[in-house]
Amino acid sequence: MRKFYFAFILSIITSGAFAEFTTTAKSAFLIDYDSGTEIVAKNADVLMPPSSMIKLMTLTVLFDEIRAGRVKLDDRFPVSDNADYQNPLWYPASKICLSAGQTVSVRDLILGLIVLSGGDASVVVAEKLAGSENAFTKMMHDKAVSIGMEKSSFGNASGLPNPNNLMTSRELAILATHIISDYPDLYPMFATKRFEFDEYQSDWCRDWGKTHTVNYNKLLFIMPGADGLKTGHTDDGGYGIVASATSGGRRLIGVMNGFRGRGHDALAAEMKKMLNHGFSTTMNKVFYRPGDEVAKIPTWYGRDEFVVATVVKPFAVTVPKSDGLSDIRVVAMYESPLAAPIYSGDKIGKLIATKNGQEIATADLVARDTVKRVQLFRRVWRNIMVLIGRI
């Protein structure tokens, strides 16, 4: 086979420098959702305690069980003594306020984790899915590795102080991207502003619950387009937030950790500043979306003459607004012809965007459809046509 290059020139970028953003947060990271381009990166690869932001991984493991059909939103999980509100562990910590012996619906556990940051809910989930919270951390680790979070480690499911609870802002952004893209039916729950749990089993919890209904993620209340994800706080680690917002059909994902402002309102204001910085100083060019035809690649021994190459997720480039749109070269690279059979989703090439000879974005090309192999007689006949110069 011969290497075939499919190239075309598009106008995009003249400079890769983004306007600087300053924050007092110890770590900050901002990316464009479609392109994955870093817009802000401050100590993005430094491992830090994630506090309650770790619950995003707890939820992700649960979401996998729901997607696989092993768990339903109406299923009810039992509450053990470990998750009981009278356990001293939960006295100063965020919780739903559960009582040992009761059962809780999966839907309420999810909303309790998202809105109330319920550490007790995380224990209920962990014990039901893995038998114990310690065993559940292995599930968290395995999931993290599978989506490219190589540095993160987990000591519990709640984010309470533990030396093994360590994550980077970059990997929290990877996790947020995964949640948004892989669980589109569940992700809207992260925009819930208020959750009123109505199954309290004690008078103390009923009184407590009257004043604990509002999402700790105050960004949802002050920024149009904000729709998730999770905050966290410990006295030692300060405040943290993983956030997402859309504007003009575009989504940004931001992470901050180690913020020492005065409460969740100050944290939300700081995140709003960073997101607005990203929206106001950068722009996107989306070249292809999943299913779009990038190239028609000839096949060899295929029942179809061509296979359509497409992308798994949007192929986009993020650029500074100040640069305008110029000087991008996008090249699709693949072998031609491709030997059948070729199955939908098979990697069949690569899409590369360059600026001044430097790669700025890449993506795998995949087969949009399956192309089966022709029967033996047709393969022999095709070989004969090649020999006599007809193909």
C-alpha positions as CSV (number, residue, x, y, z in Angstrom):
1,M,0.0,0.0,0.0
2,R,1.1,3.6,-0.5
3,K,0.8,6.4,2.0
4,F,-1.8,8.9,0.8
5,Y,-2.0,12.5,2.2
6,F,-5.3,14.4,2.0
7,A,-4.6,18.0,2.8
8,F,-6.5,21.3,2.7
9,I,-5.7,24.8,4.0
10,L,-7.9,26.7,6.4
11,S,-7.6,30.0,8.0
12,I,-7.0,30.1,11.7
13,I,-4.1,31.2,13.9
14,T,-1.2,33.6,13.9
15,S,-0.1,33.3,17.5
16,G,-0.5,30.6,20.2
17,A,-0.1,33.0,23.2
18,F,-3.2,33.4,25.3
19,A,-3.9,36.5,27.5
20,E,-2.6,35.9,31.0
21,F,-5.1,35.3,33.9
22,T,-4.0,35.7,37.5
23,T,-5.7,34.2,40.5
24,T,-4.9,33.6,44.2
25,A,-5.9,30.0,43.9
26,K,-2.9,27.7,44.4
27,S,-3.9,25.8,41.2
28,A,-6.1,26.8,38.3
29,F,-6.8,25.2,34.9
30,L,-9.1,26.2,32.1
31,I,-9.7,24.3,28.8
32,D,-12.0,24.5,25.9
33,Y,-14.3,21.4,25.9
34,D,-14.3,20.8,22.1
35,S,-10.6,21.4,21.4
36,G,-9.1,20.5,24.8
37,T,-6.8,23.5,24.4
38,E,-5.4,24.9,27.6
39,I,-6.3,28.6,28.1
40,V,-5.2,28.9,31.7
41,A,-2.7,26.6,33.5
42,K,-1.3,27.4,37.0
43,N,0.2,24.4,38.8
44,A,-2.2,22.2,36.8
45,D,-0.1,19.1,37.4
46,V,0.5,19.5,41.1
47,L,-1.1,16.8,43.2
48,M,-3.4,18.3,45.9
49,P,-6.1,17.1,48.2
50,P,-9.4,17.4,46.2
51,S,-11.7,17.5,49.2
52,S,-15.3,16.9,48.0
53,M,-14.4,17.2,44.3
54,I,-13.4,13.6,44.7
55,K,-17.1,12.8,44.7
56,L,-17.1,13.3,41.0
57,M,-15.2,10.0,40.7
58,T,-17.6,8.4,43.2
59,L,-20.4,9.5,40.9
60,T,-18.6,8.4,37.8
61,V,-18.3,4.8,39.1
62,L,-22.0,4.9,40.0
63,F,-22.9,6.3,36.5
64,D,-21.0,3.4,34.9
65,E,-23.2,0.9,36.8
66,I,-26.3,2.8,35.7
67,R,-25.2,2.9,32.1
68,A,-24.5,-0.8,32.2
69,G,-28.0,-1.5,33.5
70,R,-26.9,-3.0,36.8
71,V,-28.3,-0.1,38.8
72,K,-31.5,2.0,38.2
73,L,-32.3,5.4,39.5
74,D,-35.3,4.0,41.4
75,D,-33.2,1.3,43.1
76,R,-32.8,1.8,46.9
77,F,-29.5,1.4,48.7
78,P,-29.3,0.6,52.4
79,V,-27.7,2.9,55.0
80,S,-25.2,1.4,57.4
81,D,-23.9,2.6,60.7
82,N,-20.9,4.1,58.8
83,A,-23.2,6.5,57.0
84,D,-25.5,7.3,60.0
85,Y,-25.7,11.0,60.8
86,Q,-24.8,10.2,64.5
87,N,-21.4,8.9,63.4
88,P,-19.0,11.5,64.7
89,L,-17.3,11.5,61.3
90,W,-20.3,13.4,59.8
91,Y,-20.8,16.0,62.6
92,P,-18.6,18.7,61.0
93,A,-18.8,17.3,57.4
94,S,-21.3,17.8,54.6
95,K,-24.0,15.2,54.5
96,I,-27.6,14.4,53.6
97,C,-28.4,13.4,57.2
98,L,-29.2,9.7,56.8
99,S,-30.1,7.2,59.5
100,A,-28.8,3.6,59.8
101,G,-31.4,1.1,58.7
102,Q,-33.2,3.3,56.1
103,T,-32.9,2.9,52.4
104,V,-32.4,5.7,49.9
105,S,-33.1,5.9,46.2
106,V,-30.2,6.1,43.8
107,R,-31.7,9.3,42.4
108,D,-31.7,10.9,45.8
109,L,-28.1,9.7,46.5
110,I,-27.0,11.3,43.3
111,L,-28.7,14.6,44.0
112,G,-27.5,14.5,47.6
113,L,-23.9,14.1,46.4
114,I,-24.2,16.9,43.8
115,V,-26.2,19.5,45.7
116,L,-25.5,18.8,49.4
117,S,-22.1,17.2,48.9
118,G,-23.3,14.3,51.0
119,G,-20.3,12.4,52.4
120,D,-22.7,9.9,53.9
121,A,-24.2,9.3,50.5
122,S,-20.8,8.5,49.1
123,V,-20.4,5.8,51.8
124,V,-23.8,4.3,50.9
125,V,-22.8,4.1,47.3
126,A,-19.4,2.7,48.0
127,E,-20.7,0.0,50.3
128,K,-23.4,-1.1,48.0
129,L,-21.3,-1.3,44.9
130,A,-18.1,-2.7,46.4
131,G,-18.9,-4.1,49.8
132,S,-16.8,-1.5,51.7
133,E,-15.5,2.0,51.1
134,N,-11.9,0.7,51.0
135,A,-12.8,-1.8,48.3
136,F,-14.6,1.0,46.4
137,T,-11.4,3.0,46.2
138,K,-10.0,0.3,43.9
139,M,-12.9,0.8,41.6
140,M,-12.2,4.6,41.6
141,H,-8.6,4.0,40.8
142,D,-9.3,1.6,38.0
143,K,-11.8,4.0,36.4
144,A,-9.4,6.9,36.8
145,V,-6.6,5.0,34.9
146,S,-9.0,4.0,32.2
147,I,-9.8,7.6,31.2
148,G,-6.2,8.9,31.5
149,M,-6.0,10.0,35.1
150,E,-2.6,8.4,35.8
151,K,-1.6,10.5,38.9
152,S,-4.8,10.5,41.0
153,S,-5.1,8.4,44.1
154,F,-8.0,7.7,46.4
155,G,-8.2,7.0,50.1
156,N,-12.0,7.2,50.4
157,A,-15.2,8.1,48.5
158,S,-16.1,11.2,50.3
159,G,-13.0,13.5,50.1
160,L,-12.6,13.7,53.9
161,P,-8.9,14.3,54.7
162,N,-6.9,11.2,53.8
163,P,-3.2,11.2,52.7
164,N,-4.2,9.0,49.7
165,N,-6.7,11.6,48.4
166,L,-4.7,13.4,45.7
167,M,-5.7,14.8,42.3
168,T,-4.4,17.4,39.9
169,S,-6.4,20.2,38.4
170,R,-5.7,18.8,34.9
171,E,-7.0,15.4,35.9
172,L,-10.1,16.9,37.5
173,A,-10.7,18.6,34.1
174,I,-10.3,15.2,32.4
175,L,-12.9,13.7,34.7
176,A,-15.3,16.6,34.1
177,T,-14.9,16.2,30.4
178,H,-15.6,12.5,30.7
179,I,-18.8,13.0,32.7
180,I,-20.2,15.6,30.3
181,S,-19.4,13.6,27.2
182,D,-20.2,10.0,28.4
183,Y,-23.3,10.5,30.5
184,P,-25.4,13.1,28.6
185,D,-28.6,11.8,30.2
186,L,-27.2,12.1,33.8
187,Y,-25.1,15.3,33.5
188,P,-28.1,17.7,33.6
189,M,-28.5,16.7,37.3
190,F,-25.3,18.8,38.0
191,A,-27.3,22.0,37.3
192,T,-29.7,21.3,40.2
193,K,-29.8,24.3,42.4
194,R,-31.9,23.0,45.2
195,F,-32.6,19.5,46.6
196,E,-35.1,18.9,49.4
197,F,-34.7,15.4,50.8
198,D,-38.0,14.3,52.2
199,E,-37.1,10.9,53.9
200,Y,-35.5,12.1,57.1
201,Q,-35.8,9.5,59.9
202,S,-35.2,11.8,62.9
203,D,-36.5,15.1,64.2
204,W,-32.9,16.4,64.4
205,C,-32.4,15.7,60.7
206,R,-35.7,17.2,59.7
207,D,-34.8,20.4,61.4
208,W,-31.3,20.3,60.0
209,G,-32.7,19.7,56.5
210,K,-34.8,22.9,56.5
211,T,-31.6,25.0,56.1
212,H,-29.6,22.6,54.0
213,T,-31.2,22.5,50.5
214,V,-29.1,24.8,48.3
215,N,-26.2,23.7,46.1
216,Y,-22.8,24.6,47.3
217,N,-21.9,25.5,43.7
218,K,-22.8,29.2,43.8
219,L,-21.6,29.6,40.2
220,L,-25.0,28.2,39.2
221,F,-26.7,31.3,40.6
222,I,-24.4,34.0,39.3
223,M,-23.3,33.0,35.8
224,P,-25.6,32.3,32.9
225,G,-24.7,29.1,31.2
226,A,-23.1,27.5,34.2
227,D,-24.4,23.9,34.6
228,G,-22.0,22.0,36.9
229,L,-20.1,20.4,38.4
230,K,-18.8,20.2,42.1
231,T,-17.2,22.2,44.8
232,G,-15.0,21.1,47.8
233,H,-13.6,22.6,51.0
234,T,-11.3,21.6,53.8
235,D,-9.7,23.8,56.4
236,D,-6.2,22.6,55.4
237,G,-6.7,22.6,51.6
238,G,-8.9,25.6,51.1
239,Y,-11.7,25.8,48.6
240,G,-11.9,24.1,45.2
241,I,-14.3,23.9,42.3
242,V,-14.7,22.0,39.1
243,A,-17.0,24.1,36.8
244,S,-18.5,24.1,33.4
245,A,-20.3,26.8,31.5
246,T,-21.5,27.4,28.0
247,S,-21.7,30.7,26.0
248,G,-22.5,31.2,22.3
249,G,-22.6,27.4,21.7
250,R,-19.2,26.9,23.2
251,R,-18.3,25.1,26.5
252,L,-15.4,25.8,28.8
253,I,-14.3,23.6,31.8
254,G,-12.5,25.3,34.7
255,V,-10.8,23.9,37.8
256,M,-9.5,25.8,40.9
257,N,-8.0,24.4,44.1
258,G,-6.4,25.8,47.1
259,F,-8.4,29.0,47.0
260,R,-8.4,31.0,50.3
261,G,-11.3,33.4,49.7
262,R,-14.1,33.9,52.1
263,G,-16.5,31.0,51.3
264,H,-18.2,29.5,48.4
265,D,-19.6,32.8,47.1
266,A,-16.0,34.2,46.7
267,L,-15.0,30.9,45.1
268,A,-17.8,31.2,42.5
269,A,-16.9,34.8,41.8
270,E,-13.3,33.8,41.1
271,M,-14.3,30.9,38.8
272,K,-16.7,33.2,37.0
273,K,-13.8,35.6,36.3
274,M,-11.7,32.8,34.9
275,L,-14.5,31.5,32.7
276,N,-15.4,34.9,31.4
277,H,-11.7,35.5,30.7
278,G,-11.7,32.4,28.5
279,F,-14.8,33.3,26.7
280,S,-13.8,36.9,26.1
281,T,-10.2,36.4,25.0
282,T,-10.4,33.2,22.9
283,M,-12.5,31.8,20.1
284,N,-13.1,28.4,18.5
285,K,-13.0,27.0,15.1
286,V,-14.7,23.6,14.9
287,F,-13.7,21.7,11.7
288,Y,-15.5,18.4,12.1
289,R,-18.1,16.9,14.4
290,P,-18.8,13.2,15.0
291,G,-20.3,11.6,11.8
292,D,-19.0,14.3,9.5
293,E,-17.2,13.1,6.4
294,V,-13.5,14.0,6.6
295,A,-12.4,11.8,3.7
296,K,-13.6,8.9,1.6
297,I,-10.8,6.3,1.6
298,P,-10.7,3.6,-1.1
299,T,-10.9,0.0,0.2
300,W,-9.3,-3.2,-1.0
301,Y,-11.5,-6.3,-1.1
302,G,-14.3,-4.2,0.3
303,R,-18.0,-4.7,-0.5
304,D,-18.1,-0.9,-0.6
305,E,-15.6,1.0,-2.8
306,F,-14.9,3.6,-0.1
307,V,-15.0,3.9,3.7
308,V,-15.9,7.3,5.2
309,A,-13.5,8.6,7.8
310,T,-14.9,10.7,10.6
311,V,-14.0,11.8,14.1
312,V,-15.2,10.5,17.5
313,K,-15.5,13.9,19.1
314,P,-15.5,17.5,17.6
315,F,-12.2,18.4,16.0
316,A,-11.6,22.1,16.9
317,V,-8.9,24.6,17.5
318,T,-8.9,27.3,20.1
319,V,-7.2,30.6,19.3
320,P,-6.8,34.1,20.8
321,K,-9.4,36.5,19.6
322,S,-6.7,39.1,19.1
323,D,-5.0,37.0,16.4
324,G,-8.1,36.5,14.2
325,L,-8.3,33.6,11.8
326,S,-5.3,32.9,9.6
327,D,-2.6,30.3,8.8
328,I,-3.8,26.9,9.9
329,R,-3.1,23.7,7.9
330,V,-5.3,20.7,8.5
331,V,-4.2,17.4,7.1
332,A,-5.9,14.0,7.1
333,M,-3.3,11.2,6.9
334,Y,-4.2,7.6,6.1
335,E,-3.1,4.5,4.2
336,S,-4.9,4.0,0.9
337,P,-6.4,1.6,0.0
338,L,-7.6,0.1,3.3
339,A,-7.9,-3.7,3.4
340,A,-11.4,-4.9,4.3
341,P,-13.0,-5.9,6.6
342,I,-13.2,-2.5,8.3
343,Y,-15.4,-2.1,11.3
344,S,-17.2,1.0,12.4
345,G,-15.1,2.8,15.0
346,D,-11.8,1.3,13.7
347,K,-8.9,3.8,13.8
348,I,-7.9,4.4,10.1
349,G,-5.9,7.5,10.2
350,K,-5.1,10.8,11.9
351,L,-6.3,14.4,11.6
352,I,-3.6,17.0,12.3
353,A,-3.8,20.8,12.6
354,T,-0.5,22.6,12.4
355,K,0.6,26.2,12.6
356,N,3.9,27.2,11.2
357,G,4.9,23.5,11.1
358,Q,4.0,22.8,14.7
359,E,1.1,20.5,15.7
360,I,-1.6,22.3,17.7
361,A,-4.3,19.7,17.5
362,T,-4.6,16.0,16.6
363,A,-7.4,13.5,16.5
364,D,-7.9,9.9,15.3
365,L,-9.8,9.3,12.2
366,V,-12.2,6.4,12.5
367,A,-14.4,4.4,10.2
368,R,-18.0,5.8,10.2
369,D,-19.5,2.5,8.9
370,T,-18.5,-1.1,8.6
371,V,-17.2,-2.3,5.2
372,K,-17.3,-6.1,4.9
373,R,-14.9,-8.1,2.8
374,V,-16.0,-9.5,-0.6
375,Q,-16.3,-13.2,-1.1
376,L,-13.4,-15.3,-2.4
377,F,-14.6,-15.4,-6.1
378,R,-14.8,-11.6,-6.2
379,R,-11.3,-11.3,-4.6
380,V,-9.9,-13.6,-7.3
381,W,-11.6,-11.6,-10.0
382,R,-10.3,-8.4,-8.7
383,N,-6.8,-9.8,-8.6
384,I,-7.2,-10.7,-12.3
385,M,-8.4,-7.2,-13.1
386,V,-5.3,-5.8,-11.4
387,L,-3.0,-8.1,-13.4
388,I,-4.4,-7.1,-16.7
389,G,-4.4,-3.4,-15.8
390,R,-8.1,-2.9,-15.5
391,I,-7.8,-1.7,-11.9
